[in-house]
Amino acid sequence: KIRIECYHMDLKEMTPFVIYDNECYLCVQFAKFVNFLAKGRLHFVGHYTDVGEKIRENVLDSNALQMFWFIDNNTAYGGRAALGPLFSSILNSTGKNIQKNIAQDSCELGCKSPKAVFFRSASLLTNSKKIKISE
């Protein structure tokens, strides 16, 4: 089992959840939108939090920071590959409200520009990865 030691919990206890760039304005807005659609029933973890760092070290690979991730019980889906499972989970989720707020970003004005929007949107469509999670 993969344990996230800073919170003493198994990864499976958190699933399903989304890992996003909590230092990017656009990514934070995306996470807020997904949280709204999910009605707060998914966990959200920032890439640059203690938990996010532990997940990157134990589950994801060196490309982890290039995309957002959706992780369920068996698989970590990154970027484009995450869209289908994420929205399927949103539509089929019946759990209780667990995530009320998404952490605010610490972005500078540069990440709010049209160029940044294009870059992040293109990154979402071009990056895609699936990683099987072993117990």
N, C-alpha and C positions, 0 to 999 in steps of 0.2 A: 504494500500500500504506500502511496505517496502521502506523506504528512507535511503540511505547511506548518513548520515549527513555531513561527512567531505567534500563531493563534491556536496552536495545538488542535488542529482539526484535520480530518482527512479531506482530500480533494473531492472525493465522492459526496461528502456532506454538503459541499458548496454548490454542486452542479444542479442544474445548468447555470453557467455564468458567462459573462462577457469581460474580456480584457481589452482595454482601450488606452490610447495615449492621453493620459491625464494632464499633459503639459501642452497640449495642442487645442486651440480654441475650437476648430472645426470638429475635432474628434470628441471633445466634451459635448458639443452641441448634438452630434450624432448619438452619443451615449444617452443624453437627456431625452432625445426623440424616441429611441428604442425603449427606454425606461417608461416613457409615457405610453407607448403602444402596449408594452407588457404589463401595464398597470402596476408597476413596482414588484412584479413577481419573479424577477431575475436578480441575481447578484451581479454587481459591477465591480471590477478590480482595475485600478490604474496600473499601467506598465511600470510606473516609477514609484510605486508604493512598496513597502516591505513584502507584502503578500505577492504582489505582481512580480517582484524580483525572484522570490522563491519559486514561483510557478515557471518563470522563464528558465531558471537553472535546472529544475527537475523534470519538466514536461516538454517545453518548447525547444526550438533550436536557435541557431545564430541569426535567423531572419525574423525572429519574433517581433522586433520593434518596427518592422516595416509595414505592419498591418494590424487590424484588430482581430481578436480571436473569440470564437464561441466554443465553449468546452462543455460537452455532455459527459455521461458516464463512461463512454468508451473511446471518444475521439476528440481531438482538438482540431477545429476547423479555422483556417486563417484566411482573411481577405475575402475574395469572391466565393471561395468554397464555403464560407461561413454564412452567407446570406440565406440560402435555402433552409438549413437546419435551424438558424436563429428564428426566422419568421414562422417556421413550422412549430417551434417550441412556444412562440408567442401565442399562436392560434390555439394550441392544445394545452396551454398551461392553465391549471386550476388551483394553483397554490395560493398561499396567503401573501399579503403585501409585505415584502422583506426589504426593499430598497426605496427609501423615501427621497434621498437627495444624491446627486452626482457631484463629486468633488469639483470645485471650480478650477479652471486652468490658470496657469501662470504665464500665459503667452504674451509676447510683445506684439505690437501692431502689425509686424510683418506677416504673421500667420493668418491675418484676416483679409489679406489682399486677394484680388481675383486670381493672381498667379498661384497663390497657396491653395485656393479652392480647386483650381484645375489640377494642380499637382496631387493633392490628396484624393480627388475623385479618380484620377488616372491610376493612382497607386492602388485604390480599392479594386479597380477592374483588372489590373495587370497582375497583382499578387494573389496567389491562391495556393493553399497548402493544406494537407490533411496529415495528422500524426495520430497513430493509434496509441492509446494510453494502456500501458501494461500494469498489472497489479503487482 
